[in-house]
Amino acid sequence: SKLAFMKILIIEDNAIQALTLETIVKRLGFKEVEKAYSAHNAYKILETFKPDLMLVDINLGTEETGIDIVKKVQQEVPARVLYITGNSDLHHKTKADETDYFGYMVKPIDPHKLEKILAEEQTLPS
């Protein structure tokens, strides 16, 4: 399937949440999955790993947000982005709108809903 060729980068500062997301995407058939627990970590990985898809937590517990990372990455890599956040407020949603993304999910994540969104995203011509 096309899924197997998709590279996914999960940017999430909570290791347990990151692992949960990894489990879900692997169950969907994604093979190449990398996890970054911080902005610094994400940039290191992105030097060599060019994801087709990024699952991005907005608040990484630092000044730099997941949105900031996506802004920089999308200047070089046309990665599809799904934001996953504990912040459902308008401020974060407005900031996210400054980037190109196809989904915005609020925690706690419903695995079935995530699978559905990713499966639908797969059927769209990019």
ChimeraX attribute file (.defattr): number of C-alpha atoms within 10 A of each C-alpha:
attribute: neighborCount
match mode: 1-to-1
recipient: residues
	/A:1	7
	/A:2	9
	/A:3	17
	/A:4	12
	/A:5	12
	/A:6	18
	/A:7	18
	/A:8	26
	/A:9	25
	/A:10	25
	/A:11	27
	/A:12	27
	/A:13	22
	/A:14	14
	/A:15	13
	/A:16	10
	/A:17	16
	/A:18	21
	/A:19	14
	/A:20	12
	/A:21	21
	/A:22	22
	/A:23	14
	/A:24	16
	/A:25	21
	/A:26	15
	/A:27	11
	/A:28	15
	/A:29	14
	/A:30	19
	/A:31	16
	/A:32	17
	/A:33	19
	/A:34	18
	/A:35	21
	/A:36	21
	/A:37	16
	/A:38	22
	/A:39	21
	/A:40	12
	/A:41	13
	/A:42	21
	/A:43	15
	/A:44	12
	/A:45	16
	/A:46	16
	/A:47	8
	/A:48	8
	/A:49	16
	/A:50	18
	/A:51	22
	/A:52	15
	/A:53	19
	/A:54	22
	/A:55	23
	/A:56	26
	/A:57	28
	/A:58	25
	/A:59	19
	/A:60	19
	/A:61	12
	/A:62	10
	/A:63	9
	/A:64	14
	/A:65	17
	/A:66	25
	/A:67	23
	/A:68	16
	/A:69	18
	/A:70	24
	/A:71	14
	/A:72	12
	/A:73	17
	/A:74	14
	/A:75	9
	/A:76	9
	/A:77	13
	/A:78	14
	/A:79	20
	/A:80	19
	/A:81	23
	/A:82	22
	/A:83	21
	/A:84	24
	/A:85	22
	/A:86	13
	/A:87	15
	/A:88	13
	/A:89	10
	/A:90	9
	/A:91	9
	/A:92	15
	/A:93	16
	/A:94	10
	/A:95	12
	/A:96	19
	/A:97	10
	/A:98	12
	/A:99	15
	/A:100	15
	/A:101	16
	/A:102	12
	/A:103	15
	/A:104	18
	/A:105	20
	/A:106	14
	/A:107	13
	/A:108	10
	/A:109	15
	/A:110	10
	/A:111	14
	/A:112	10
	/A:113	11
	/A:114	18
	/A:115	15
	/A:116	12
	/A:117	16
	/A:118	18
	/A:119	13
	/A:120	10
	/A:121	15
	/A:122	13
	/A:123	9
	/A:124	7
	/A:125	5
	/A:126	6
